[in-house]
Amino acid sequence: MTSQTVSAAAAGTWMLGDLKVNRIGFGAMRLTGSAAFHQGTPRGRSQALGALRRAVELGVNHIDTAAFYFSRLRSANELINSALAPYPDDLVIATKVGPARDASGEWATSARPDQLRGQVEENLRQLGRDHLDLVNLRLMGQDSISEHFGALAELRDAGLVRNLGISVARPEHLAQAQEIAPVVCVQNRYGIDASGGKDMLRACAENGIAFVPFFSIAGQGRESGAVRAEHDEVQAVARVHGVSTAQVRLAWILQQGAHVLAIPGTGNPEHLVDNVAAGALRLTADELQLLDSIGRLGS
């Protein structure tokens, strides 16, 4: 498949609340440098801007970001604003609130419920928007999210936020949130070698809620990126199809359910095309079973 024929539309679509998106999206975290945000050297600014514009050209209309995605030289939200404003009508920008970082990049105490408005307003300012399409409450280990989610529901009622989601959450958190306001998505870690969250995958399917996994390509590398030795099973499937192992991982994710959205991120234009192309890759039942065995073995 040539880059000219690659399209995010090949993966199909899903509704994030009242907003339709292609199931292959784009995660903006790595545009700032390493996933540790303030460590490492980011790619050139022009390359980051080019990656965002190319993603939209390829049909990506769902971008995931956050105000706390910044490094010493880069801010993901500022890059998105510079690259894409004025924004396409069909572009959905999802952000998240809860965690906090100080000016030096160190993690600070996560936001109290009464501080969430300030975080929402900071995202609005950086993105140059008058409302946010989707805000995910990123949990920071709390058992109850009712106060935090209630504060976001008030901002939704005020028109600052259009849709709400939760991140790093358990099924009981989803139940708590749904008692307060509609939840349109759940963002949790999930992948071939991190498939322990099937209960949330199923809960989202039962409720018609998007499940948006992160670290799907990085796997056990997590914040450090895809630095692990790839599993033999993933490499074998990739060879059969003549594709990258990243494409196999993304195709597996997308075949976990029609409600599953992928948000791979990269500042490399070639990797970007490769990731989006995964939306057209269909794995066989035998291949899915082989890849499923990785999670069962706890690899």
SERO-4910 file (N, C-alpha, C, O; in steps of 0.05 Angstrom, whole numbers):
BEGIN
 pado doro    nc1    nc2    nc3   cac1   cac2   cac3    cc1    cc2    cc3    oc1    oc2    oc3
  Met    A     17    -24      0      0      0      0     18     25      0     35     28     17
  Thr    A     13     42    -19     29     67    -20     18     88     -1     -5     86      7
  Ser    A     35    107      6     25    128     24      2    144     13    -14    155     28
  Gln    A      0    144    -14    -21    160    -27    -49    146    -22    -69    160    -22
  Thr    A    -48    120    -17    -74    106    -14    -80    100     15   -102     90     21
  Val    A    -62    107     33    -67    102     62    -88    122     72    -86    146     66
  Ser    A   -108    113     87   -128    130     98   -138    120    124   -142     96    128
  Ala    A   -141    138    143   -151    130    170   -180    119    168   -189    105    186
  Ala    A   -194    126    146   -221    116    143   -223     86    140   -244     74    144
  Ala    A   -201     73    132   -201     44    128   -207     29    153   -216      6    152
  Ala    A   -202     41    176   -207     27    202   -237     28    210   -244     15    229
  Gly    A   -253     44    196   -281     48    204   -283     71    223   -264     84    229
  Thr    A   -308     76    233   -313     99    249   -327     91    275   -337     68    278
  Trp    A   -328    109    294   -342    106    320   -351    134    329   -339    154    321
  Met    A   -372    134    345   -382    160    355   -370    165    383   -374    149    402
  Leu    A   -357    187    386   -349    197    412   -370    217    421   -369    241    415
  Gly    A   -390    207    435   -413    223    441   -428    229    415   -438    211    402
  Asp    A   -429    255    408   -443    263    384   -423    269    361   -431    281    341
  Leu    A   -398    261    364   -377    267    345   -366    241    332   -358    223    346
  Lys    A   -367    240    306   -358    216    292   -328    218    286   -319    239    276
  Val    A   -313    197    293   -284    197    287   -276    171    274   -289    151    277
  Asn    A   -255    173    258   -242    148    247   -228    134    270   -217    147    288
  Arg    A   -228    108    269   -218     92    292   -188     93    295   -178     85    316
  Ile    A   -174    102    275   -145    107    278   -142    137    283   -148    153    266
  Gly    A   -131    144    306   -127    172    313    -97    177    316    -80    163    305
  Phe    A    -91    198    331    -63    207    335    -58    216    363    -73    233    373
  Gly    A    -38    205    376    -31    214    403     -8    234    402     12    229    389
  Ala    A    -12    257    415      7    279    412     30    279    432     48    295    431
  Met    A     30    260    451     49    260    473     78    260    463     94    276    473
  Arg    A     84    244    443    112    241    435    123    264    418    146    265    412
  Leu    A    105    282    411    115    305    396    133    323    413    149    338    402
  Thr    A    131    321    439    146    338    457    174    327    463    190    340    475
  Gly    A    179    302    454    205    289    460    199    261    469    182    248    457
  Ser    A    212    252    490    206    226    501    180    226    516    169    247    522
  Ala    A    169    202    522    144    201    537    147    210    565    128    214    579
  Ala    A    172    214    574    177    225    601    175    255    600    180    268    621
  Phe    A    167    266    577    161    295    574    186    313    575    194    325    555
  His    A    198    315    598    219    335    602    247    322    598    267    335    603
  Gln    A    248    297    590    273    283    585    276    279    555    257    278    540
  Gly    A    301    277    546    306    271    518    304    297    501    297    318    511
  Thr    A    311    294    476    310    316    457    288    312    437    287    292    423
  Pro    A    269    331    436    247    329    417    257    332    388    278    343    383
  Arg    A    241    322    369    247    326    341    244    356    334    233    371    350
  Gly    A    254    363    311    252    391    303    223    400    302    205    384    296
  Arg    A    219    425    308    192    436    309    178    433    282    155    425    281
  Ser    A    192    438    260    180    436    234    171    407    228    151    403    214
  Gln    A    186    387    238    179    360    233    154    353    249    136    338    240
  Ala    A    152    363    274    128    358    290    103    370    277     82    358    276
  Leu    A    106    395    268     84    408    255     76    392    229     52    389    223
  Gly    A     96    383    215     90    368    191     76    342    196     59    333    181
  Ala    A     84    329    218     70    303    225     41    308    231     24    292    223
  Leu    A     34    329    245      6    335    251     -9    341    226    -32    331    223
  Arg    A      2    357    208    -12    364    183    -15    339    166    -36    335    153
  Arg    A      5    322    165      3    298    149    -18    279    161    -32    265    146
  Ala    A    -20    277    187    -40    260    199    -68    268    190    -84    251    183
  Val    A    -74    294    190   -100    303    181   -104    297    151   -126    290    143
  Glu    A    -83    301    135    -84    294    107    -92    265    102   -105    258     83
  Leu    A    -82    247    120    -87    219    118   -115    211    130   -121    187    131
  Gly    A   -130    230    138   -157    225    148   -160    223    178   -182    216    188
  Val    A   -139    227    193   -140    227    222   -157    251    231   -151    274    225
  Asn    A   -178    245    246   -195    267    256   -200    265    286   -220    275    297
  His    A   -182    251    300   -183    248    329   -155    250    340   -138    232    335
  Ile    A   -149    271    354   -122    276    365   -124    277    395   -142    291    406
  Asp    A   -107    263    408   -106    262    437    -83    278    448    -60    275    439
  Thr    A    -88    296    467    -67    313    477    -73    320    507    -91    309    519
  Ala    A    -57    338    518    -60    348    545    -42    371    550    -21    373    537
  Ala    A    -50    390    567    -33    413    574     -8    404    587     12    418    586
  Phe    A     -8    381    601     16    372    615     34    356    596     54    344    606
  Tyr    A     28    355    570     47    344    550     65    366    541     60    379    521
  Phe    A     86    371    556    106    391    548    133    383    557    137    369    576
  Ser    A    153    393    543    181    389    550    194    417    552    180    437    552
  Arg    A    220    418    555    233    444    558    229    461    533    230    485    535
  Leu    A    226    448    510    225    463    485    198    461    471    193    476    452
  Arg    A    181    442    478    157    437    463    132    435    481    134    425    503
  Ser    A    110    444    470     83    439    482     66    427    461     62    437    439
  Ala    A     55    403    467     38    389    448     14    407    439      8    408    415
  Asn    A      1    420    458    -22    436    451    -14    460    433    -29    466    414
  Glu    A      9    472    438     17    495    422     24    485    394     18    499    374
  Leu    A     36    461    391     42    450    365     17    445    349     15    451    325
  Ile    A     -3    433    363    -29    428    349    -42    454    340    -51    455    317
  Asn    A    -42    474    357    -53    500    350    -39    512    325    -51    521    306
  Ser    A    -12    512    326      4    523    305      0    508    278     -1    520    257
  Ala    A     -1    481    280     -3    465    256    -30    465    243    -32    464    219
  Leu    A    -51    465    259    -78    458    249    -99    480    251   -119    478    237
  Ala    A    -94    501    266   -114    523    267   -112    540    242    -90    545    233
  Pro    A   -135    549    231   -162    543    240   -169    513    235   -162    502    214
  Tyr    A   -181    501    255   -185    472    255   -206    463    235   -226    476    230
  Pro    A   -201    439    222   -222    427    205   -247    422    221   -246    416    245
  Asp    A   -270    425    208   -296    422    222   -299    394    235   -312    392    255
  Asp    A   -287    373    223   -291    346    233   -270    337    252   -270    314    261
  Leu    A   -251    355    259   -229    347    276   -238    347    306   -249    367    315
  Val    A   -234    325    319   -240    322    348   -214    322    364   -197    305    359
  Ile    A   -211    341    382   -188    342    399   -196    334    427   -212    347    440
  Ala    A   -184    312    436   -189    302    463   -165    310    481   -142    307    473
  Thr    A   -171    320    504   -150    327    523   -157    314    550   -178    301    553
  Lys    A   -139    317    569   -143    305    595   -134    323    617   -116    339    613
  Val    A   -147    320    640   -140    336    663   -138    318    688   -147    295    688
  Gly    A   -126    329    709   -122    315    734    -94    317    743    -88    329    763
  Pro    A    -75    305    728    -47    307    735    -37    336    732    -49    351    716
  Ala    A    -16    343    746     -5    370    744     25    369    745     37    352    758
  Arg    A     38    387    730     67    390    730     74    419    734     60    437    725
  Asp    A     96    424    748    105    451    752    121    461    728    125    446    709
  Ala    A    130    486    729    143    498    706    169    484    699    178    484    676
  Ser    A    182    470    718    206    456    713    201    428    701    220    414    693
  Gly    A    176    420    700    169    395    688    165    373    709    157    351    701
  Glu    A    169    379    734    166    358    755    136    354    761    120    373    760
  Trp    A    129    330    767    101    324    774     94    337    801    109    335    820
  Ala    A     71    350    801     62    363    826     37    348    836     28    329    824
  Thr    A     26    358    858      1    346    868    -21    348    848    -26    370    837
  Ser    A    -35    326    843    -57    326    824    -79    345    832    -82    352    856
  Ala    A    -94    354    813   -114    375    817   -137    366    836   -146    343    834
  Arg    A   -145    384    853   -169    381    869   -193    387    850   -189    399    829
  Pro    A   -217    378    858   -240    384    841   -243    414    833   -250    420    811
  Asp    A   -237    431    853   -241    460    847   -218    471    830   -220    495    822
  Gln    A   -198    455    824   -176    464    807   -179    455    778   -163    463    760
  Leu    A   -199    438    773   -202    427    746   -210    448    725   -202    447    702
  Arg    A   -226    468    734   -233    489    715   -208    504    705   -207    510    681
  Gly    A   -189    509    722   -164    522    714   -150    505    693   -138    516    674
  Gln    A   -149    479    697   -136    461    678   -151    461    651   -139    461    630
  Val    A   -177    461    652   -193    462    627   -188    488    613   -184    489    588
  Glu    A   -188    510    627   -183    536    615   -155    539    603   -151    552    583
  Glu    A   -135    525    616   -108    526    605   -108    511    578    -94    519    559
  Asn    A   -122    488    576   -123    474    551   -137    491    529   -129    492    506
  Leu    A   -159    505    537   -173    522    519   -154    544    508   -153    549    484
  Arg    A   -139    556    526   -120    577    518    -99    567    499    -94    579    478
  Gln    A    -87    545    506    -65    534    490    -74    525    462    -60    529    442
  Leu    A    -98    514    461   -109    504    436   -123    525    420   -129    521    396
  Gly    A   -129    548    432   -143    569    418   -172    562    412   -182    568    391
  Arg    A   -185    549    431   -213    540    428   -231    555    448   -222    565    468
  Asp    A   -257    556    441   -276    567    461   -290    544    476   -305    549    495
  His    A   -286    519    467   -295    496    482   -278    472    475   -264    473    454
  Leu    A   -278    452    492   -262    428    487   -281    405    478   -302    401    490
  Asp    A   -274    391    456   -291    370    446   -294    347    466   -316    337    469
  Leu    A   -273    340    479   -273    317    497   -252    321    519   -229    327    512
  Val    A   -260    318    544   -241    320    566   -242    294    582   -264    285    591
  Asn    A   -219    281    585   -217    257    601   -206    264    629   -187    278    631
  Leu    A   -219    254    649   -209    256    676   -189    234    680   -196    210    681
  Arg    A   -164    241    683   -142    221    688   -141    216    718   -133    233    733
  Leu    A   -147    191    726   -147    184    754   -118    183    764   -100    175    750
  Met    A   -115    190    789    -88    189    801    -89    171    827    -78    179    847
  Gly    A   -103    149    824   -103    129    846   -126    131    865   -128    116    884
  Gln    A   -144    151    861   -166    154    880   -188    132    876   -192    122    854
  Asp    A   -201    125    899   -221    104    898   -248    115    887   -262    102    872
  Ser    A   -254    140    895   -279    153    885   -272    176    867   -254    193    874
  Ile    A   -286    178    845   -281    201    827   -305    219    825   -306    237    808
  Ser    A   -324    215    843   -349    230    841   -346    260    842   -357    275    827
  Glu    A   -329    270    861   -326    299    864   -312    310    839   -320    331    829
  His    A   -290    297    830   -276    307    807   -293    306    782   -294    326    767
  Phe    A   -307    284    777   -323    282    753   -347    300    755   -356    311    734
  Gly    A   -357    305    779   -379    324    782   -371    352    774   -386    367    763
  Ala    A   -346    359    781   -336    386    774   -334    388    744   -340    410    733
  Leu    A   -325    367    730   -324    368    701   -352    369    689   -356    382    668
  Ala    A   -371    355    701   -398    356    691   -410    384    692   -425    392    675
  Glu    A   -402    399    713   -411    427    715   -399    444    692   -413    461    681
  Leu    A   -374    438    685   -362    453    662   -375    445    636   -377    461    617
  Arg    A   -384    420    634   -398    411    610   -425    426    609   -433    436    587
  Asp    A   -439    429    631   -464    443    631   -460    473    624   -478    485    613
  Ala    A   -437    483    631   -431    511    626   -422    516    597   -418    539    589
  Gly    A   -418    494    582   -411    497    553   -381    498    548   -373    502    525
  Leu    A   -364    494    568   -335    494    564   -326    467    553   -305    466    540
  Val    A   -341    446    558   -333    419    550   -357    407    537   -380    410    546
  Arg    A   -352    392    515   -374    379    500   -380    351    509   -403    343    512
  Asn    A   -358    335    513   -361    307    521   -341    301    543   -320    314    545
  Leu    A   -347    280    558   -330    272    581   -321    243    579   -336    226    570
  Gly    A   -297    237    589   -287    210    591   -271    207    616   -267    226    631
  Ile    A   -261    183    620   -243    177    643   -219    161    634   -220    149    613
  Ser    A   -198    162    649   -173    149    641   -159    136    666   -161    146    688
  Val    A   -146    113    660   -134     97    681   -155     90    703   -151     95    726
  Ala    A   -176     79    693   -200     75    710   -208     45    712   -201     29    695
  Arg    A   -223     39    732   -234     12    736   -264     13    731   -276     35    731
  Pro    A   -277    -10    727   -305    -11    722   -322      4    743   -342     16    737
  Glu    A   -313      3    769   -329     18    789   -327     48    785   -346     62    792
  His    A   -305     57    775   -302     86    768   -322     94    746   -334    115    747
  Leu    A   -324     76    726   -342     81    704   -371     83    715   -386    101    707
  Ala    A   -378     65    733   -405     66    745   -409     92    760   -431    104    759
  Gln    A   -389    100    775   -391    126    791   -396    149    772   -413    166    776
  Ala    A   -380    150    750   -382    173    732   -409    173    717   -421    194    714
  Gln    A   -418    150    709   -443    149    694   -467    157    711   -488    165    700
  Glu    A   -465    156    737   -487    166    753   -488    197    753   -508    208    760
  Ile    A   -467    209    744   -465    238    744   -470    250    717   -485    270    714
  Ala    A   -457    239    696   -459    250    669   -451    228    649   -437    209    657
  Pro    A   -460    230    624   -452    210    604   -422    208    601   -408    228    600
  Val    A   -412    183    598   -383    178    593   -381    168    564   -394    149    557
  Val    A   -365    181    548   -363    173    519   -339    157    514   -337    143    493
  Cys    A   -319    156    532   -295    140    527   -280    134    553   -283    148    572
  Val    A   -265    112    552   -247    105    573   -219    101    561   -216     86    542
  Gln    A   -199    114    572   -171    111    563   -156     96    584   -151    105    606
  Asn    A   -148     71    577   -132     54    595   -109     42    580   -110     40    555
  Arg    A    -89     34    595    -67     19    582    -78     -8    573    -91    -22    589
  Tyr    A    -72    -16    549    -81    -42    538    -65    -48    513    -59    -30    497
  Gly    A    -58    -73    510    -43    -82    486    -39   -112    486    -49   -126    504
  Ile    A    -25   -121    467    -20   -150    464     -7   -161    489    -15   -183    498
  Asp    A     12   -147    501     26   -157    524     17   -142    550     31   -142    570
  Ala    A     -6   -128    548    -17   -115    572    -48   -117    570    -62    -97    568
  Ser    A    -57   -142    569    -86   -147    564   -101   -153    589   -122   -167    588
  Gly    A    -92   -144    612   -105   -150    637   -130   -134    642   -145   -140    661
  Gly    A   -136   -114    625   -159    -98    629   -184   -105    613   -200    -88    605
  Lys    A   -187   -131    607   -209   -140    590   -236   -133    603   -256   -130    589
  Asp    A   -237   -131    630   -263   -125    643   -273    -97    634   -296    -93    630
  Met    A   -254    -78    632   -262    -51    623   -268    -51    593   -286    -37    584
  Leu    A   -254    -67    577   -259    -70    549   -288    -79    545   -303    -69    528
  Arg    A   -296    -99    560   -323   -110    558   -344    -90    569   -365    -87    557
  Ala    A   -338    -77    591   -357    -58    602   -363    -35    582   -386    -27    579
  Cys    A   -342    -26    568   -346     -5    548   -363    -15    525   -381     -1    516
  Ala    A   -358    -40    517   -374    -51    495   -403    -53    502   -421    -47    486
  Glu    A   -408    -62    527   -436    -66    536   -451    -39    538   -475    -38    535
  Asn    A   -436    -17    543   -449      9    546   -446     27    521   -454     50    522
  Gly    A   -435     16    499   -432     32    475   -412     55    478   -414     76    466
  Ile    A   -392     51    496   -371     71    502   -345     64    487   -338     41    486
  Ala    A   -332     84    477   -306     80    463   -285     71    484   -284     82    506
  Phe    A   -269     51    476   -246     43    492   -222     52    477   -217     43    454
  Val    A   -205     68    490   -183     81    476   -157     73    491   -149     87    510
  Pro    A   -144     52    482   -120     43    496    -95     60    489    -93     70    467
  Phe    A    -77     62    509    -51     75    504    -29     56    509    -32     35    522
  Phe    A     -5     62    499     19     45    500     14     19    484     26     -2    491
  Ser    A     -3     20    464     -9     -4    448     15    -14    432     19    -38    429
  Ile    A     31      5    423     56     -3    408     79     -6    427     94    -25    424
  Ala    A     82     12    446    105     11    464    105    -15    481    127    -24    488
  Gly    A     82    -26    487     81    -50    503     94    -46    530     89    -27    544
  Gln    A    112    -64    536    125    -63    562    145    -39    564    154    -32    585
  Gly    A    151    -28    540    168     -4    541    155     20    553    169     37    565
  Arg    A    129     21    551    112     42    564    124     70    558    127     77    535
  Glu    A    130     85    579    139    113    575    165    115    559    170    136    546
  Ser    A    181     94    559    207     95    545    204     90    515    223     93    500
  Gly    A    180     81    507    176     75    479    181     46    473    186     30    491
  Ala    A    181     40    447    184     12    439    213      3    439    226     -1    419
  Val    A    223     -1    463    252     -8    467    256    -37    473    278    -46    475
  Arg    A    234    -52    476    236    -80    483    243    -97    459    241    -88    436
  Ala    A    251   -122    464    254   -141    442    226   -151    435    211   -159    453
  Glu    A    219   -150    410    192   -157    402    187   -187    405    205   -203    401
  His    A    162   -194    412    155   -222    415    157   -236    388    151   -225    367
  Asp    A    165   -262    390    168   -278    365    141   -280    351    141   -280    326
  Glu    A    119   -282    366     93   -285    353     86   -260    337     75   -263    315
  Val    A     92   -237    347     86   -212    333    103   -210    308     93   -203    286
  Gln    A    128   -218    310    146   -217    287    137   -237    265    138   -231    242
  Ala    A    127   -260    274    118   -280    254     94   -270    239     93   -274    214
  Val    A     75   -258    252     51   -248    239     59   -225    220     48   -223    198
  Ala    A     77   -208    229     86   -186    212     99   -196    186     95   -185    165
  Arg    A    115   -217    188    128   -228    164    108   -239    145    111   -235    120
  Val    A     87   -252    154     67   -264    137     53   -242    120     48   -245     96
  His    A     48   -219    133     33   -197    119     52   -177    106     43   -160     90
  Gly    A     78   -179    111     97   -160    100     94   -132    111     96   -113     96
  Val    A     88   -131    137     83   -105    150    101   -103    175    115   -122    182
  Ser    A    101    -79    187    116    -75    212    102    -88    236     78    -94    235
  Thr    A    118    -93    257    106   -104    281     87    -83    294     68    -91    307
  Ala    A     93    -58    290     74    -37    301     47    -40    288     27    -37    301
  Gln    A     46    -45    262     21    -49    248      6    -73    259    -19    -72    262
  Val    A     20    -94    265      7   -118    276     -5   -111    303    -28   -119    309
  Arg    A      9    -97    320     -1    -90    346    -26    -72    344    -45    -77    359
  Leu    A    -26    -53    326    -49    -36    322    -73    -51    311    -95    -46    319
  Ala    A    -67    -68    291    -89    -84    280   -102   -102    301   -126   -105    301
  Trp    A    -86   -113    318    -96   -130    340   -114   -113    358   -136   -122    365
  Ile    A   -105    -90    365   -121    -72    381   -148    -66    368   -169    -68    381
  Leu    A   -148    -58    343   -173    -51    329   -192    -74    327   -216    -70    325
  Gln    A   -182    -99    326   -199   -122    323   -209   -133    350   -221   -154    352
  Gln    A   -204   -118    372   -215   -125    398   -244   -116    401   -258   -124    420
  Gly    A   -254   -101    382   -282    -92    383   -286    -67    366   -267    -51    363
  Ala    A   -310    -63    355   -315    -40    338   -314    -14    354   -311      7    342
  His    A   -315    -16    381   -315      7    398   -287     15    406   -283     35    421
  Val    A   -266      1    397   -239      7    404   -226     26    385   -227     22    361
  Leu    A   -214     47    396   -200     68    380   -170     66    386   -163     61    409
  Ala    A   -154     71    366   -125     71    370   -114     99    368   -123    115    351
  Ile    A    -95    107    385    -83    134    384    -53    132    384    -40    144    402
  Pro    A    -41    118    365    -12    117    364      0    145    359    -12    161    345
  Gly    A     23    150    371     35    176    367     64    173    357     78    154    364
  Thr    A     72    192    341     99    193    331    105    220    319     87    234    311
  Gly    A    131    227    319    139    252    305    152    245    278    162    263    264
  Asn    A    153    219    272    166    210    248    146    206    225    128    189    228
  Pro    A    147    221    203    127    219    182    124    191    171    102    183    164
  Glu    A    146    176    168    144    149    158    130    131    177    113    115    169
  His    A    136    133    203    121    117    223     92    125    223     74    108    228
  Leu    A     86    150    219     58    159    218     42    145    197     20    135    202
  Val    A     53    144    173     39    131    150     36    101    157     15     90    152
  Asp    A     57     89    168     56     61    175     34     56    196     19     36    193
  Asn    A     32     73    216     11     69    236    -17     72    225    -34     55    231
  Val    A    -21     92    208    -48     96    197    -55     72    179    -79     64    177
  Ala    A    -35     61    165    -41     39    147    -50     14    161    -63     -3    149
  Ala    A    -45     13    187    -54    -10    203    -84    -13    203    -94    -35    208
  Gly    A    -98      9    198   -127      8    198   -139    -10    177   -162    -18    179
  Ala    A   -123    -16    156   -132    -33    134   -123    -62    137   -131    -79    121
  Leu    A   -107    -67    158    -96    -94    162   -117   -111    177   -125   -104    199
  Arg    A   -124   -134    166   -142   -153    179   -128   -179    186   -117   -192    168
  Leu    A   -127   -185    211   -114   -209    220   -134   -232    220   -158   -228    225
  Thr    A   -124   -256    215   -141   -280    215   -147   -289    244   -134   -280    263
  Ala    A   -167   -306    246   -174   -316    273   -151   -331    285   -146   -329    309
  Asp    A   -136   -346    269   -112   -361    280    -91   -341    289    -78   -346    309
  Glu    A    -87   -320    274    -67   -300    281    -75   -286    307    -58   -281    324
  Leu    A   -100   -280    309   -109   -267    334   -105   -285    358    -97   -276    379
  Gln    A   -111   -311    354   -107   -330    376    -78   -332    384    -71   -334    407
  Leu    A    -60   -332    364    -32   -333    369    -23   -309    385     -8   -312    404
  Leu    A    -32   -286    377    -24   -261    391    -37   -260    419    -25   -249    438
  Asp    A    -61   -270    422    -74   -271    448    -58   -288    468    -58   -282    492
  Ser    A    -43   -307    458    -28   -325    476     -6   -310    491      3   -318    512
  Ile    A      3   -287    480     24   -271    493     14   -261    519     27   -263    540
  Gly    A    -10   -250    519    -22   -239    543    -28   -261    564    -24   -256    588
  Arg    A    -36   -284    554    -43   -306    573    -18   -316    587    -19   -325    610
  Leu    A      5   -314    573     30   -324    585     42   -302    604     62   -308    618
  Gly    A     30   -278    603     41   -256    620     68   -246    611     83   -236    627
  Ser    A     73   -249    585     99   -240    574    102   -210    576    123   -200    568
***
